[in-house]
Amino acid sequence: MKRELQIDVIDASPEIDLIRCHIYIDGRCCVFWTTRSNYEALMHDKVFIRDGKEKDSAGVINTTKVFREED
């Protein structure tokens, strides 16, 4: 079975150094936190597909493409 993974950025408050994210693995959602510097490095590397400046209608600030495992 090939797995699918996607990451959504949910909260990037300027008052704290932690960014709340949701990681979806085969549709199962788990919450994790990363530092602002890690998030900015991933933005620089174009891991995320949006500019991260505003939330969408689902409350997501940024997201990745869906990554699919290969054989």
C-alpha positions as CSV (number, residue, x, y, z in Angstrom):
1,M,0.0,0.0,0.0
2,K,1.4,3.4,-1.0
3,R,1.1,6.1,1.7
4,E,0.1,9.7,1.2
5,L,1.3,12.6,3.3
6,Q,0.3,16.3,3.4
7,I,1.1,19.1,5.9
8,D,-1.1,22.1,6.7
9,V,0.1,25.1,8.7
10,I,-2.6,26.1,11.1
11,D,-1.3,28.8,13.5
12,A,1.7,31.0,13.0
13,S,1.3,33.6,15.8
14,P,3.9,36.3,15.8
15,E,4.0,36.3,19.6
16,I,5.4,32.8,19.9
17,D,8.3,30.9,18.1
18,L,6.2,27.8,17.5
19,I,4.1,27.0,14.4
20,R,1.2,24.6,14.8
21,C,0.8,22.2,11.9
22,H,-1.4,19.2,11.0
23,I,0.2,16.3,9.2
24,Y,-2.1,14.0,7.3
25,I,-0.9,10.4,6.7
26,D,-3.4,8.4,4.7
27,G,-6.1,10.8,5.8
28,R,-5.3,10.5,9.6
29,C,-4.5,13.9,11.1
30,C,-1.9,14.4,13.8
31,V,-0.8,17.8,15.3
32,F,2.8,18.8,15.6
33,W,4.7,21.9,16.3
34,T,7.8,23.3,14.6
35,T,9.9,26.4,15.2
36,R,9.4,29.5,13.1
37,S,13.0,29.2,11.8
38,N,12.2,25.6,10.6
39,Y,9.0,26.8,8.9
40,E,10.8,29.7,7.2
41,A,13.5,27.3,6.0
42,L,10.8,25.0,4.5
43,M,9.2,28.1,2.9
44,H,12.5,29.1,1.4
45,D,12.9,25.5,0.0
46,K,9.4,25.8,-1.5
47,V,8.0,22.8,0.4
48,F,4.8,24.8,0.9
49,I,2.7,25.9,-2.0
50,R,1.3,29.2,-0.7
51,D,2.8,32.5,0.5
52,G,1.6,31.9,4.0
53,K,0.2,35.4,4.5
54,E,-3.5,34.6,5.1
55,K,-5.8,31.8,6.0
56,D,-8.0,30.1,3.5
57,S,-11.7,29.3,4.2
58,A,-10.7,26.1,6.1
59,G,-8.4,28.1,8.4
60,V,-5.2,26.9,6.8
61,I,-2.3,29.3,6.4
62,N,-0.1,27.2,4.2
63,T,-0.1,23.7,2.8
64,T,2.1,21.2,0.9
65,K,1.2,19.2,-2.2
66,V,0.2,15.6,-1.4
67,F,3.3,13.4,-1.3
68,R,2.8,9.8,-2.5
69,E,5.1,7.0,-1.7
70,E,6.7,5.3,-4.6
71,D,7.7,1.6,-4.8
